[in-house]
Amino acid sequence: MNEIARKTAAAHCPICGKATDVAFKPFCSKRCADIDLNRWLSGVYAVPVKEVDDEDGERPAGSDESEKS
Ligand SMILES: [Zn+2]
């Protein structure tokens, strides 16, 4: 395990090729980690999903999480 960990730490981000950050390995940043996660999720949910018809256009007020950036 240690060898792998060392190797990973010295590796480069598979997304953008920058040096990996220990905090986000094997990626260089949370951004790239998110990108990879999205790819992964896209693959998982690659099943042809039709958009669910929004019959009840109800929008619970104030349920949206505010995005911090
Ligand atoms: Zn990156």
N, CA, C, O and the ligand as a Tripos MOL2 file, in Angstrom:
@<TRIPOS>MOLECULE
protein
  277   275    70     0     0
PROTEIN
NO_CHARGES

@<TRIPOS>ATOM
      1 N           0.8180   -1.2050    0.0000 N.3       1 MET1
      2 CA          0.0000    0.0000    0.0000 C.3       1 MET1
      3 C           0.8530    1.2560    0.0000 C.2       1 MET1
      4 O           0.5500    2.2460   -0.6660 O.2       1 MET1
      5 N           1.9320    1.1810    0.7730 N.am      2 ASN2
      6 CA          2.7940    2.3580    0.8440 C.3       2 ASN2
      7 C           3.3930    2.6990   -0.5070 C.2       2 ASN2
      8 O           3.4940    3.8640   -0.8920 O.2       2 ASN2
      9 N           3.7850    1.6510   -1.2140 N.am      3 GLU3
     10 CA          4.3790    1.8850   -2.5340 C.3       3 GLU3
     11 C           3.3800    2.5790   -3.4510 C.2       3 GLU3
     12 O           3.7190    3.5190   -4.1690 O.2       3 GLU3
     13 N           2.1720    2.1060   -3.4130 N.am      4 ILE4
     14 CA          1.1370    2.7020   -4.2530 C.3       4 ILE4
     15 C           0.9080    4.1520   -3.8420 C.2       4 ILE4
     16 O           0.8060    5.0460   -4.6830 O.2       4 ILE4
     17 N           0.8320    4.3610   -2.5450 N.am      5 ALA5
     18 CA          0.5920    5.7120   -2.0650 C.3       5 ALA5
     19 C           1.7090    6.6460   -2.5160 C.2       5 ALA5
     20 O           1.4650    7.7700   -2.9530 O.2       5 ALA5
     21 N           2.9260    6.1580   -2.4000 N.am      6 ARG6
     22 CA          4.0540    6.9810   -2.8410 C.3       6 ARG6
     23 C           3.9470    7.2530   -4.3320 C.2       6 ARG6
     24 O           4.1420    8.3740   -4.8030 O.2       6 ARG6
     25 N           3.6350    6.2030   -5.0470 N.am      7 LYS7
     26 CA          3.5560    6.3330   -6.4890 C.3       7 LYS7
     27 C           2.4740    7.3570   -6.8560 C.2       7 LYS7
     28 O           2.6620    8.2080   -7.7250 O.2       7 LYS7
     29 N           1.3480    7.2420   -6.1700 N.am      8 THR8
     30 CA          0.2420    8.1430   -6.4580 C.3       8 THR8
     31 C           0.6340    9.5780   -6.1570 C.2       8 THR8
     32 O           0.3100   10.4960   -6.9100 O.2       8 THR8
     33 N           1.3310    9.7580   -5.0550 N.am      9 ALA9
     34 CA          1.7020   11.1080   -4.6660 C.3       9 ALA9
     35 C           2.6180   11.7400   -5.6950 C.2       9 ALA9
     36 O           2.6210   12.9560   -5.8920 O.2       9 ALA9
     37 N           3.3950   10.8890   -6.3460 N.am     10 ALA10
     38 CA          4.3400   11.4210   -7.3110 C.3      10 ALA10
     39 C           3.7350   11.4800   -8.7050 C.2      10 ALA10
     40 O           4.3590   11.9550   -9.6540 O.2      10 ALA10
     41 N           2.5210   10.9920   -8.8060 N.am     11 ALA11
     42 CA          1.8920   10.9320  -10.1150 C.3      11 ALA11
     43 C           1.3250   12.2840  -10.5160 C.2      11 ALA11
     44 O           1.4020   13.2760   -9.7910 O.2      11 ALA11
     45 N           0.7610   12.2680  -11.6900 N.am     12 HIS12
     46 CA          0.1640   13.5020  -12.1810 C.3      12 HIS12
     47 C          -1.3390   13.3340  -12.2930 C.2      12 HIS12
     48 O          -1.8640   12.2310  -12.4530 O.2      12 HIS12
     49 N          -1.9910   14.4430  -12.2050 N.am     13 CYS13
     50 CA         -3.4430   14.4530  -12.2920 C.3      13 CYS13
     51 C          -3.8880   13.8540  -13.6240 C.2      13 CYS13
     52 O          -3.4640   14.3080  -14.6870 O.2      13 CYS13
     53 N          -4.7480   12.8290  -13.5600 N.am     14 PRO14
     54 CA         -5.2230   12.1840  -14.7930 C.3      14 PRO14
     55 C          -6.1260   13.1020  -15.6050 C.2      14 PRO14
     56 O          -6.4110   12.8330  -16.7710 O.2      14 PRO14
     57 N          -6.5590   14.1550  -14.9990 N.am     15 ILE15
     58 CA         -7.4700   15.0620  -15.6950 C.3      15 ILE15
     59 C          -6.7020   16.1180  -16.4730 C.2      15 ILE15
     60 O          -6.9220   16.3040  -17.6690 O.2      15 ILE15
     61 N          -5.8110   16.7980  -15.7930 N.am     16 CYS16
     62 CA         -5.1350   17.9140  -16.4510 C.3      16 CYS16
     63 C          -3.6290   17.7230  -16.5470 C.2      16 CYS16
     64 O          -2.9500   18.4770  -17.2430 O.2      16 CYS16
     65 N          -3.0980   16.7120  -15.8470 N.am     17 GLY17
     66 CA         -1.6890   16.4120  -15.9830 C.3      17 GLY17
     67 C          -0.7780   17.1600  -15.0280 C.2      17 GLY17
     68 O           0.4430   17.0050  -15.0690 O.2      17 GLY17
     69 N          -1.3750   17.9690  -14.1730 N.am     18 LYS18
     70 CA         -0.5450   18.6700  -13.1950 C.3      18 LYS18
     71 C          -0.1510   17.7040  -12.0880 C.2      18 LYS18
     72 O          -0.7090   16.6140  -11.9640 O.2      18 LYS18
     73 N           0.8020   18.1170  -11.3040 N.am     19 ALA19
     74 CA          1.2180   17.2780  -10.1900 C.3      19 ALA19
     75 C           0.0540   17.1440   -9.2120 C.2      19 ALA19
     76 O          -0.6870   18.0940   -8.9610 O.2      19 ALA19
     77 N          -0.0820   15.9490   -8.6760 N.am     20 THR20
     78 CA         -1.1980   15.7160   -7.7730 C.3      20 THR20
     79 C          -0.9860   16.4060   -6.4380 C.2      20 THR20
     80 O           0.1380   16.6360   -5.9930 O.2      20 THR20
     81 N          -2.0950   16.7210   -5.8310 N.am     21 ASP21
     82 CA         -2.0430   17.3100   -4.5030 C.3      21 ASP21
     83 C          -2.4320   16.2230   -3.5020 C.2      21 ASP21
     84 O          -3.3900   15.4790   -3.7080 O.2      21 ASP21
     85 N          -1.6760   16.1520   -2.4270 N.am     22 VAL22
     86 CA         -1.9280   15.0990   -1.4420 C.3      22 VAL22
     87 C          -3.3750   15.1250   -0.9790 C.2      22 VAL22
     88 O          -3.9820   14.0820   -0.7370 O.2      22 VAL22
     89 N          -3.9100   16.3080   -0.8620 N.am     23 ALA23
     90 CA         -5.2680   16.4510   -0.3460 C.3      23 ALA23
     91 C          -6.3150   15.9540   -1.3320 C.2      23 ALA23
     92 O          -7.4300   15.6000   -0.9490 O.2      23 ALA23
     93 N          -5.9420   15.9330   -2.6000 N.am     24 PHE24
     94 CA         -6.9340   15.5710   -3.6170 C.3      24 PHE24
     95 C          -6.4990   14.4030   -4.4830 C.2      24 PHE24
     96 O          -7.1430   14.0900   -5.4840 O.2      24 PHE24
     97 N          -5.3890   13.7500   -4.0920 N.am     25 LYS25
     98 CA         -4.8770   12.6810   -4.9320 C.3      25 LYS25
     99 C          -5.9630   11.6750   -5.2650 C.2      25 LYS25
    100 O          -6.8300   11.4250   -4.4270 O.2      25 LYS25
    101 N          -5.9520   11.0960   -6.4370 N.am     26 PRO26
    102 CA         -4.8590   11.2490   -7.4100 C.3      26 PRO26
    103 C          -4.9990   12.4860   -8.2960 C.2      26 PRO26
    104 O          -4.4340   12.5460   -9.3880 O.2      26 PRO26
    105 N          -5.7400   13.4460   -7.8250 N.am     27 PHE27
    106 CA         -5.9470   14.6320   -8.6570 C.3      27 PHE27
    107 C          -5.1600   15.8070   -8.1090 C.2      27 PHE27
    108 O          -4.5610   15.7320   -7.0360 O.2      27 PHE27
    109 N          -5.1720   16.8770   -8.8570 N.am     28 CYS28
    110 CA         -4.3870   18.0290   -8.4460 C.3      28 CYS28
    111 C          -5.2440   19.0140   -7.6680 C.2      28 CYS28
    112 O          -4.7260   19.8900   -6.9750 O.2      28 CYS28
    113 N          -6.5220   18.8700   -7.7840 N.am     29 SER29
    114 CA         -7.3920   19.8220   -7.1110 C.3      29 SER29
    115 C          -8.7890   19.2420   -7.0020 C.2      29 SER29
    116 O          -9.1100   18.2340   -7.6320 O.2      29 SER29
    117 N          -9.5990   19.8780   -6.2100 N.am     30 LYS30
    118 CA        -10.9690   19.4040   -6.0520 C.3      30 LYS30
    119 C         -11.6950   19.5000   -7.3820 C.2      30 LYS30
    120 O         -12.5560   18.6830   -7.7060 O.2      30 LYS30
    121 N         -11.3270   20.5190   -8.1400 N.am     31 ARG31
    122 CA        -11.9640   20.7020   -9.4330 C.3      31 ARG31
    123 C         -11.8040   19.4650  -10.3120 C.2      31 ARG31
    124 O         -12.7690   18.9600  -10.8860 O.2      31 ARG31
    125 N         -10.5800   18.9960  -10.4020 N.am     32 CYS32
    126 CA        -10.3280   17.8250  -11.2340 C.3      32 CYS32
    127 C         -10.9700   16.5880  -10.6190 C.2      32 CYS32
    128 O         -11.4450   15.7080  -11.3380 O.2      32 CYS32
    129 N         -10.9840   16.5210   -9.3120 N.am     33 ALA33
    130 CA        -11.6290   15.3930   -8.6580 C.3      33 ALA33
    131 C         -13.1050   15.3860   -9.0020 C.2      33 ALA33
    132 O         -13.6920   14.3310   -9.2420 O.2      33 ALA33
    133 N         -13.7020   16.5650   -9.0250 N.am     34 ASP34
    134 CA        -15.1130   16.6720   -9.3760 C.3      34 ASP34
    135 C         -15.3370   16.2650  -10.8240 C.2      34 ASP34
    136 O         -16.3030   15.5750  -11.1490 O.2      34 ASP34
    137 N         -14.4410   16.6970  -11.6740 N.am     35 ILE35
    138 CA        -14.5630   16.3530  -13.0890 C.3      35 ILE35
    139 C         -14.5490   14.8480  -13.2530 C.2      35 ILE35
    140 O         -15.3570   14.2760  -13.9840 O.2      35 ILE35
    141 N         -13.6170   14.2190  -12.5600 N.am     36 ASP36
    142 CA        -13.5190   12.7730  -12.6700 C.3      36 ASP36
    143 C         -14.7660   12.1190  -12.0990 C.2      36 ASP36
    144 O         -15.2830   11.1450  -12.6460 O.2      36 ASP36
    145 N         -15.2320   12.6650  -11.0040 N.am     37 LEU37
    146 CA        -16.4270   12.1120  -10.3670 C.3      37 LEU37
    147 C         -17.6020   12.2170  -11.3310 C.2      37 LEU37
    148 O         -18.3920   11.2820  -11.4580 O.2      37 LEU37
    149 N         -17.7130   13.3300  -11.9930 N.am     38 ASN38
    150 CA        -18.7970   13.5190  -12.9490 C.3      38 ASN38
    151 C         -18.6980   12.5160  -14.0860 C.2      38 ASN38
    152 O         -19.6930   11.9350  -14.5180 O.2      38 ASN38
    153 N         -17.4880   12.3300  -14.5510 N.am     39 ARG39
    154 CA        -17.3020   11.3430  -15.6150 C.3      39 ARG39
    155 C         -17.7580    9.9890  -15.1340 C.2      39 ARG39
    156 O         -18.4590    9.2530  -15.8290 O.2      39 ARG39
    157 N         -17.3420    9.6840  -13.9280 N.am     40 TRP40
    158 CA        -17.6600    8.3980  -13.3550 C.3      40 TRP40
    159 C         -19.1650    8.2350  -13.2250 C.2      40 TRP40
    160 O         -19.7280    7.2030  -13.5910 O.2      40 TRP40
    161 N         -19.7930    9.2510  -12.7090 N.am     41 LEU41
    162 CA        -21.2370    9.1970  -12.5390 C.3      41 LEU41
    163 C         -21.9250    9.1190  -13.8900 C.2      41 LEU41
    164 O         -22.9100    8.3980  -14.0530 O.2      41 LEU41
    165 N         -21.4120    9.8520  -14.8470 N.am     42 SER42
    166 CA        -21.9900    9.8220  -16.1910 C.3      42 SER42
    167 C         -21.9510    8.4130  -16.7390 C.2      42 SER42
    168 O         -22.8930    7.9480  -17.3810 O.2      42 SER42
    169 N         -20.8380    7.7380  -16.4710 N.am     43 GLY43
    170 CA        -20.6990    6.3760  -16.9410 C.3      43 GLY43
    171 C         -21.6940    5.4670  -16.2620 C.2      43 GLY43
    172 O         -22.3160    4.6130  -16.8940 O.2      43 GLY43
    173 N         -21.8330    5.6630  -14.9780 N.am     44 VAL44
    174 CA        -22.7400    4.8170  -14.2120 C.3      44 VAL44
    175 C         -24.1780    5.0230  -14.6520 C.2      44 VAL44
    176 O         -24.9580    4.0810  -14.7870 O.2      44 VAL44
    177 N         -24.4960    6.2850  -14.8690 N.am     45 TYR45
    178 CA        -25.8810    6.5940  -15.2280 C.3      45 TYR45
    179 C         -26.0280    6.8100  -16.7300 C.2      45 TYR45
    180 O         -26.8540    7.5990  -17.1890 O.2      45 TYR45
    181 N         -25.2060    6.0880  -17.4740 N.am     46 ALA46
    182 CA        -25.2420    6.2550  -18.9230 C.3      46 ALA46
    183 C         -26.4900    5.6180  -19.5240 C.2      46 ALA46
    184 O         -26.7460    5.7300  -20.7230 O.2      46 ALA46
    185 N         -27.2470    4.9610  -18.6880 N.am     47 VAL47
    186 CA        -28.4860    4.3680  -19.1770 C.3      47 VAL47
    187 C         -29.3670    5.4820  -19.7450 C.2      47 VAL47
    188 O         -29.5240    6.5410  -19.1380 O.2      47 VAL47
    189 N         -29.9320    5.2220  -20.9110 N.am     48 PRO48
    190 CA        -30.7780    6.2390  -21.5330 C.3      48 PRO48
    191 C         -31.9210    6.6310  -20.6330 C.2      48 PRO48
    192 O         -32.9460    5.9530  -20.5540 O.2      48 PRO48
    193 N         -31.7240    7.7160  -19.9730 N.am     49 VAL49
    194 CA        -32.7700    8.1780  -19.0640 C.3      49 VAL49
    195 C         -33.4950    9.3600  -19.6790 C.2      49 VAL49
    196 O         -32.9000   10.3950  -19.9820 O.2      49 VAL49
    197 N         -34.7550    9.1850  -19.8500 N.am     50 LYS50
    198 CA        -35.5280   10.3090  -20.3740 C.3      50 LYS50
    199 C         -35.8460   11.2620  -19.2400 C.2      50 LYS50
    200 O         -36.0900   10.8580  -18.1030 O.2      50 LYS50
    201 N         -35.8360   12.4950  -19.5730 N.am     51 GLU51
    202 CA        -36.1430   13.4760  -18.5430 C.3      51 GLU51
    203 C         -37.5440   13.2290  -17.9990 C.2      51 GLU51
    204 O         -38.5210   13.0650  -18.7300 O.2      51 GLU51
    205 N         -37.5790   13.2150  -16.7010 N.am     52 VAL52
    206 CA        -38.8810   12.9860  -16.0750 C.3      52 VAL52
    207 C         -39.7580   14.2110  -16.3000 C.2      52 VAL52
    208 O         -39.3790   15.3500  -16.0290 O.2      52 VAL52
    209 N         -40.9110   13.9260  -16.7920 N.am     53 ASP53
    210 CA        -41.8270   15.0420  -17.0260 C.3      53 ASP53
    211 C         -42.1940   15.7000  -15.7060 C.2      53 ASP53
    212 O         -42.6420   15.0600  -14.7550 O.2      53 ASP53
    213 N         -41.9900   16.9580  -15.6970 N.am     54 ASP54
    214 CA        -42.2870   17.7000  -14.4770 C.3      54 ASP54
    215 C         -43.7730   18.0340  -14.4440 C.2      54 ASP54
    216 O         -44.1900   19.1590  -14.7170 O.2      54 ASP54
    217 N         -44.5370   17.0380  -14.1070 N.am     55 GLU55
    218 CA        -45.9740   17.2760  -14.1150 C.3      55 GLU55
    219 C         -46.3700   18.2410  -13.0170 C.2      55 GLU55
    220 O         -47.0790   19.2250  -13.2310 O.2      55 GLU55
    221 N         -45.8850   17.9180  -11.8460 N.am     56 ASP56
    222 CA        -46.1460   18.8520  -10.7610 C.3      56 ASP56
    223 C         -44.9720   19.8110  -10.6720 C.2      56 ASP56
    224 O         -43.9170   19.4700  -10.1350 O.2      56 ASP56
    225 N         -45.1550   20.9670  -11.1810 N.am     57 GLY57
    226 CA        -44.0610   21.9350  -11.1900 C.3      57 GLY57
    227 C         -43.8670   22.5940   -9.8450 C.2      57 GLY57
    228 O         -43.6530   23.8010   -9.7310 O.2      57 GLY57
    229 N         -43.9500   21.7680   -8.8470 N.am     58 GLU58
    230 CA        -43.8240   22.3520   -7.5160 C.3      58 GLU58
    231 C         -42.3780   22.6370   -7.1990 C.2      58 GLU58
    232 O         -41.5010   21.8090   -7.4430 O.2      58 GLU58
    233 N         -42.1410   23.7750   -6.6710 N.am     59 ARG59
    234 CA        -40.7970   24.1190   -6.2410 C.3      59 ARG59
    235 C         -40.8040   24.4730   -4.7690 C.2      59 ARG59
    236 O         -41.1950   25.5730   -4.3770 O.2      59 ARG59
    237 N         -40.3760   23.5470   -3.9820 N.am     60 PRO60
    238 CA        -40.2970   23.8420   -2.5390 C.3      60 PRO60
    239 C         -39.4620   25.0810   -2.3020 C.2      60 PRO60
    240 O         -38.2740   25.1110   -2.6230 O.2      60 PRO60
    241 N         -40.0690   26.0760   -1.7530 N.am     61 ALA61
    242 CA        -39.3520   27.3250   -1.5680 C.3      61 ALA61
    243 C         -38.2360   27.1860   -0.5560 C.2      61 ALA61
    244 O         -38.4090   26.5880    0.5060 O.2      61 ALA61
    245 N         -37.1240   27.7290   -0.8880 N.am     62 GLY62
    246 CA        -36.0070   27.7820    0.0680 C.3      62 GLY62
    247 C         -35.3340   26.4510    0.2840 C.2      62 GLY62
    248 O         -34.5970   26.2860    1.2560 O.2      62 GLY62
    249 N         -35.5680   25.4900   -0.6010 N.am     63 SER63
    250 CA        -34.9230   24.2070   -0.3950 C.3      63 SER63
    251 C         -33.6010   24.1250   -1.1550 C.2      63 SER63
    252 O         -32.7940   23.2190   -0.9490 O.2      63 SER63
    253 N         -33.4170   25.0670   -2.0060 N.am     64 ASP64
    254 CA        -32.1910   25.0580   -2.7840 C.3      64 ASP64
    255 C         -30.9830   25.3520   -1.9140 C.2      64 ASP64
    256 O         -30.9800   26.2660   -1.0880 O.2      64 ASP64
    257 N         -29.9800   24.5570   -2.1290 N.am     65 GLU65
    258 CA        -28.7600   24.8370   -1.3730 C.3      65 GLU65
    259 C         -27.9920   25.9430   -2.0370 C.2      65 GLU65
    260 O         -27.7100   25.8970   -3.2340 O.2      65 GLU65
    261 N         -27.6690   26.9000   -1.2780 N.am     66 SER66
    262 CA        -26.8920   27.9960   -1.8530 C.3      66 SER66
    263 C         -25.4950   27.5110   -2.1680 C.2      66 SER66
    264 O         -24.8390   26.8610   -1.3540 O.2      66 SER66
    265 N         -25.0640   27.8360   -3.3520 N.am     67 GLU67
    266 CA        -23.7500   27.3830   -3.7690 C.3      67 GLU67
    267 C         -22.6750   28.3710   -3.3670 C.2      67 GLU67
    268 O         -22.7060   29.5450   -3.7350 O.2      67 GLU67
    269 N         -21.7550   27.8780   -2.6280 N.am     68 LYS68
    270 CA        -20.6200   28.7320   -2.3100 C.3      68 LYS68
    271 C         -19.5120   28.4860   -3.3230 C.2      68 LYS68
    272 O         -19.2560   27.3510   -3.7240 O.2      68 LYS68
    273 N         -18.9010   29.5020   -3.7030 N.am     69 SER69
    274 CA        -17.8330   29.3290   -4.6820 C.3      69 SER69
    275 C         -16.6230   30.1280   -4.2790 C.2      69 SER69
    276 O         -15.6110   30.1120   -4.9810 O.2      69 SER69
    277 ZN         -5.8590   18.3730  -12.4440 Zn       70 ZN70
@<TRIPOS>BOND
     1     1     2 1
     2     2     3 1
     3     3     4 2
     4     3     5 am
     5     5     6 1
     6     6     7 1
     7     7     8 2
     8     7     9 am
     9     9    10 1
    10    10    11 1
    11    11    12 2
    12    11    13 am
    13    13    14 1
    14    14    15 1
    15    15    16 2
    16    15    17 am
    17    17    18 1
    18    18    19 1
    19    19    20 2
    20    19    21 am
    21    21    22 1
    22    22    23 1
    23    23    24 2
    24    23    25 am
    25    25    26 1
    26    26    27 1
    27    27    28 2
    28    27    29 am
    29    29    30 1
    30    30    31 1
    31    31    32 2
    32    31    33 am
    33    33    34 1
    34    34    35 1
    35    35    36 2
    36    35    37 am
    37    37    38 1
    38    38    39 1
    39    39    40 2
    40    39    41 am
    41    41    42 1
    42    42    43 1
    43    43    44 2
    44    43    45 am
    45    45    46 1
    46    46    47 1
    47    47    48 2
    48    47    49 am
    49    49    50 1
    50    50    51 1
    51    51    52 2
    52    51    53 am
    53    53    54 1
    54    54    55 1
    55    55    56 2
    56    55    57 am
    57    57    58 1
    58    58    59 1
    59    59    60 2
    60    59    61 am
    61    61    62 1
    62    62    63 1
    63    63    64 2
    64    63    65 am
    65    65    66 1
    66    66    67 1
    67    67    68 2
    68    67    69 am
    69    69    70 1
    70    70    71 1
    71    71    72 2
    72    71    73 am
    73    73    74 1
    74    74    75 1
    75    75    76 2
    76    75    77 am
    77    77    78 1
    78    78    79 1
    79    79    80 2
    80    79    81 am
    81    81    82 1
    82    82    83 1
    83    83    84 2
    84    83    85 am
    85    85    86 1
    86    86    87 1
    87    87    88 2
    88    87    89 am
    89    89    90 1
    90    90    91 1
    91    91    92 2
    92    91    93 am
    93    93    94 1
    94    94    95 1
    95    95    96 2
    96    95    97 am
    97    97    98 1
    98    98    99 1
    99    99   100 2
   100    99   101 am
   101   101   102 1
   102   102   103 1
   103   103   104 2
   104   103   105 am
   105   105   106 1
   106   106   107 1
   107   107   108 2
   108   107   109 am
   109   109   110 1
   110   110   111 1
   111   111   112 2
   112   111   113 am
   113   113   114 1
   114   114   115 1
   115   115   116 2
   116   115   117 am
   117   117   118 1
   118   118   119 1
   119   119   120 2
   120   119   121 am
   121   121   122 1
   122   122   123 1
   123   123   124 2
   124   123   125 am
   125   125   126 1
   126   126   127 1
   127   127   128 2
   128   127   129 am
   129   129   130 1
   130   130   131 1
   131   131   132 2
   132   131   133 am
   133   133   134 1
   134   134   135 1
   135   135   136 2
   136   135   137 am
   137   137   138 1
   138   138   139 1
   139   139   140 2
   140   139   141 am
   141   141   142 1
   142   142   143 1
   143   143   144 2
   144   143   145 am
   145   145   146 1
   146   146   147 1
   147   147   148 2
   148   147   149 am
   149   149   150 1
   150   150   151 1
   151   151   152 2
   152   151   153 am
   153   153   154 1
   154   154   155 1
   155   155   156 2
   156   155   157 am
   157   157   158 1
   158   158   159 1
   159   159   160 2
   160   159   161 am
   161   161   162 1
   162   162   163 1
   163   163   164 2
   164   163   165 am
   165   165   166 1
   166   166   167 1
   167   167   168 2
   168   167   169 am
   169   169   170 1
   170   170   171 1
   171   171   172 2
   172   171   173 am
   173   173   174 1
   174   174   175 1
   175   175   176 2
   176   175   177 am
   177   177   178 1
   178   178   179 1
   179   179   180 2
   180   179   181 am
   181   181   182 1
   182   182   183 1
   183   183   184 2
   184   183   185 am
   185   185   186 1
   186   186   187 1
   187   187   188 2
   188   187   189 am
   189   189   190 1
   190   190   191 1
   191   191   192 2
   192   191   193 am
   193   193   194 1
   194   194   195 1
   195   195   196 2
   196   195   197 am
   197   197   198 1
   198   198   199 1
   199   199   200 2
   200   199   201 am
   201   201   202 1
   202   202   203 1
   203   203   204 2
   204   203   205 am
   205   205   206 1
   206   206   207 1
   207   207   208 2
   208   207   209 am
   209   209   210 1
   210   210   211 1
   211   211   212 2
   212   211   213 am
   213   213   214 1
   214   214   215 1
   215   215   216 2
   216   215   217 am
   217   217   218 1
   218   218   219 1
   219   219   220 2
   220   219   221 am
   221   221   222 1
   222   222   223 1
   223   223   224 2
   224   223   225 am
   225   225   226 1
   226   226   227 1
   227   227   228 2
   228   227   229 am
   229   229   230 1
   230   230   231 1
   231   231   232 2
   232   231   233 am
   233   233   234 1
   234   234   235 1
   235   235   236 2
   236   235   237 am
   237   237   238 1
   238   238   239 1
   239   239   240 2
   240   239   241 am
   241   241   242 1
   242   242   243 1
   243   243   244 2
   244   243   245 am
   245   245   246 1
   246   246   247 1
   247   247   248 2
   248   247   249 am
   249   249   250 1
   250   250   251 1
   251   251   252 2
   252   251   253 am
   253   253   254 1
   254   254   255 1
   255   255   256 2
   256   255   257 am
   257   257   258 1
   258   258   259 1
   259   259   260 2
   260   259   261 am
   261   261   262 1
   262   262   263 1
   263   263   264 2
   264   263   265 am
   265   265   266 1
   266   266   267 1
   267   267   268 2
   268   267   269 am
   269   269   270 1
   270   270   271 1
   271   271   272 2
   272   271   273 am
   273   273   274 1
   274   274   275 1
   275   275   276 2
@<TRIPOS>SUBSTRUCTURE
     1 MET1         2 RESIDUE 1 A MET
     2 ASN2         6 RESIDUE 1 A ASN
     3 GLU3        10 RESIDUE 1 A GLU
     4 ILE4        14 RESIDUE 1 A ILE
     5 ALA5        18 RESIDUE 1 A ALA
     6 ARG6        22 RESIDUE 1 A ARG
     7 LYS7        26 RESIDUE 1 A LYS
     8 THR8        30 RESIDUE 1 A THR
     9 ALA9        34 RESIDUE 1 A ALA
    10 ALA10       38 RESIDUE 1 A ALA
    11 ALA11       42 RESIDUE 1 A ALA
    12 HIS12       46 RESIDUE 1 A HIS
    13 CYS13       50 RESIDUE 1 A CYS
    14 PRO14       54 RESIDUE 1 A PRO
    15 ILE15       58 RESIDUE 1 A ILE
    16 CYS16       62 RESIDUE 1 A CYS
    17 GLY17       66 RESIDUE 1 A GLY
    18 LYS18       70 RESIDUE 1 A LYS
    19 ALA19       74 RESIDUE 1 A ALA
    20 THR20       78 RESIDUE 1 A THR
    21 ASP21       82 RESIDUE 1 A ASP
    22 VAL22       86 RESIDUE 1 A VAL
    23 ALA23       90 RESIDUE 1 A ALA
    24 PHE24       94 RESIDUE 1 A PHE
    25 LYS25       98 RESIDUE 1 A LYS
    26 PRO26      102 RESIDUE 1 A PRO
    27 PHE27      106 RESIDUE 1 A PHE
    28 CYS28      110 RESIDUE 1 A CYS
    29 SER29      114 RESIDUE 1 A SER
    30 LYS30      118 RESIDUE 1 A LYS
    31 ARG31      122 RESIDUE 1 A ARG
    32 CYS32      126 RESIDUE 1 A CYS
    33 ALA33      130 RESIDUE 1 A ALA
    34 ASP34      134 RESIDUE 1 A ASP
    35 ILE35      138 RESIDUE 1 A ILE
    36 ASP36      142 RESIDUE 1 A ASP
    37 LEU37      146 RESIDUE 1 A LEU
    38 ASN38      150 RESIDUE 1 A ASN
    39 ARG39      154 RESIDUE 1 A ARG
    40 TRP40      158 RESIDUE 1 A TRP
    41 LEU41      162 RESIDUE 1 A LEU
    42 SER42      166 RESIDUE 1 A SER
    43 GLY43      170 RESIDUE 1 A GLY
    44 VAL44      174 RESIDUE 1 A VAL
    45 TYR45      178 RESIDUE 1 A TYR
    46 ALA46      182 RESIDUE 1 A ALA
    47 VAL47      186 RESIDUE 1 A VAL
    48 PRO48      190 RESIDUE 1 A PRO
    49 VAL49      194 RESIDUE 1 A VAL
    50 LYS50      198 RESIDUE 1 A LYS
    51 GLU51      202 RESIDUE 1 A GLU
    52 VAL52      206 RESIDUE 1 A VAL
    53 ASP53      210 RESIDUE 1 A ASP
    54 ASP54      214 RESIDUE 1 A ASP
    55 GLU55      218 RESIDUE 1 A GLU
    56 ASP56      222 RESIDUE 1 A ASP
    57 GLY57      226 RESIDUE 1 A GLY
    58 GLU58      230 RESIDUE 1 A GLU
    59 ARG59      234 RESIDUE 1 A ARG
    60 PRO60      238 RESIDUE 1 A PRO
    61 ALA61      242 RESIDUE 1 A ALA
    62 GLY62      246 RESIDUE 1 A GLY
    63 SER63      250 RESIDUE 1 A SER
    64 ASP64      254 RESIDUE 1 A ASP
    65 GLU65      258 RESIDUE 1 A GLU
    66 SER66      262 RESIDUE 1 A SER
    67 GLU67      266 RESIDUE 1 A GLU
    68 LYS68      270 RESIDUE 1 A LYS
    69 SER69      274 RESIDUE 1 A SER
    70 ZN70       277 GROUP 0 **** ****
